[in-house]
Amino acid sequence: MRTQKLAIIGLGHVGSSVLATAVQTELFGEIVLIDPRDHVAFGEGLDQTHAGGLLSRKNITIYAGSYGDVADANIIIIAATHVYPNGEIPADRQDLLTENLPIIHEIMKNIVRHTQTAMLIFITNPADTIIHIAASYDYPRNLLLSTGTMLDSSRLRQLLGQRYQVDPKAISAYMMGEHGYAAFPVLSHLTIGGIAYEQLSDYFPEIPLLTAEEIKEKVVQAAYDVFETKNGVTNVAVAQSAIDIARCVLLDEKSIYPVSVPMSEYEYGFSGRCAYSVPCILGKDGVEKKLLVTLNEWEKEKLAEAVTSIRHSIALTE
Ligand SMILES: NC(=O)c1ccc[n+]([C@@H]2O[C@H](COP(=O)([O-])OP(=O)(O)OC[C@H]3O[C@@H](n4cnc5c(N)ncnc54)[C@H](O)[C@@H]3O)[C@@H](O)[C@H]2O)c1
């Protein structure tokens, strides 16, 4: 009998958080770590393995490996990125593209050589362009996605949860579009405890209703509140997002998450191929259905802006 196997590619701040979160979930019996800085993959694996003697921990096999080891992986999470000297990480995610493009090509070439069945979950930025590039390889389209605006959506629910003093999980809401400056909230489908956004003032008259533009700005800024205080690193919440997706696929949960996926011109009518975040049903077959929700005029405008921004980035790769 086989256990569930996870491969993590890129063991920096994000990859090591993915590892720590994955271990806590107890979903995986085997975890392989791949990073060109062999000593980093080895050390992260060893550090986690040392906790294996504690009564709270399951006896999981964790080791530094190579691409041959992804052949029987169920889930592959990619958090590889160019390492900037002196930690001078560009704040604009798009500025990571030049350095990360060859890294993603190298990773995809290696993955397709060994498997066609693992769910690929990309974290590497710029998220949407990266998934567009990954989708250019001979790999099942339904088995690749980027966490995209999943993290932005969690920030949105957290922000509104604090504002209305309710559990963020009581809020059904998501961000769509670009994982970046052009992410936008879809207020036309947002509910708090089933109450539509525009009716919230009836229930919470003391709380002024923020405009969609104000919410967008606050959510986009939230990433930088972490980035600026943690010296260019945001690692914990995105790691949890990636593992939530992994769990959803492994348990065939059919949850709906906003994730970045390849989009054709027949979806939302933008000519040519692109990739951006839309709510998707995720299950054992990966991305099982994209929910192309009806958008209001402001949201259509913002989606067009997001597509333009991502297209500009994609054009730099051609
Ligand atoms: N999508 C999101 O919501 C989100 C959130 C946070 C961070 N990120 C992104 O996650 C990525 C990782 O960030 P980080 O803070 O962990 O960076 P980091 O610099 O700490 O780690 C990057 C790791 O990737 C490894 N790497 C480099 N080239 C590689 C290759 N060819 N194959 C495999 N591994 C390789 C490096 O050796 C390093 O260990 C970045 O692109 C960052 O922008 C995305």
The ligand as a Gaussian input file, in Angstrom:
#p B3LYP/6-31G(d) Opt

LIG

0 1
 N        1.567000      33.351000      -4.592000
 C        1.645000      33.948000      -3.401000
 O        0.602000      34.313000      -2.827000
 C        2.999000      34.157000      -2.788000
 C        3.142000      34.587000      -1.464000
 C        4.427000      34.696000      -0.935000
 C        5.536000      34.424000      -1.721000
 N        5.358000      34.025000      -3.011000
 C        6.468000      33.700000      -3.881000
 O        7.059000      32.500000      -3.447000
 C        8.374000      32.408000      -4.006000
 C        9.351000      31.925000      -2.947000
 O        9.604000      32.937000      -1.985000
 P       10.633000      32.691000      -0.793000
 O       10.453000      33.815000       0.145000
 O       10.540000      31.313000      -0.293000
 O       12.023000      32.828000      -1.557000
 P       13.470000      32.331000      -1.003000
 O       14.476000      33.165000      -1.713000
 O       13.464000      32.309000       0.465000
 O       13.572000      30.825000      -1.497000
 C       13.605000      30.454000      -2.826000
 C       14.158000      29.063000      -2.916000
 O       14.048000      28.630000      -4.287000
 C       15.220000      27.890000      -4.571000
 N       15.463000      27.814000      -6.009000
 C       16.103000      28.697000      -6.814000
 N       16.191000      28.202000      -8.065000
 C       15.581000      26.981000      -8.048000
 C       15.370000      25.985000      -9.030000
 N       15.796000      26.142000     -10.287000
 N       14.732000      24.845000      -8.663000
 C       14.304000      24.662000      -7.397000
 N       14.486000      25.591000      -6.419000
 C       15.117000      26.730000      -6.743000
 C       16.325000      28.637000      -3.845000
 O       17.476000      27.849000      -3.683000
 C       15.625000      28.969000      -2.520000
 O       15.814000      27.946000      -1.569000
 C        8.665000      33.815000      -4.543000
 O        8.508000      33.824000      -5.956000
 C        7.614000      34.678000      -3.885000
 O        7.323000      35.852000      -4.607000
 C        4.119000      33.883000      -3.553000

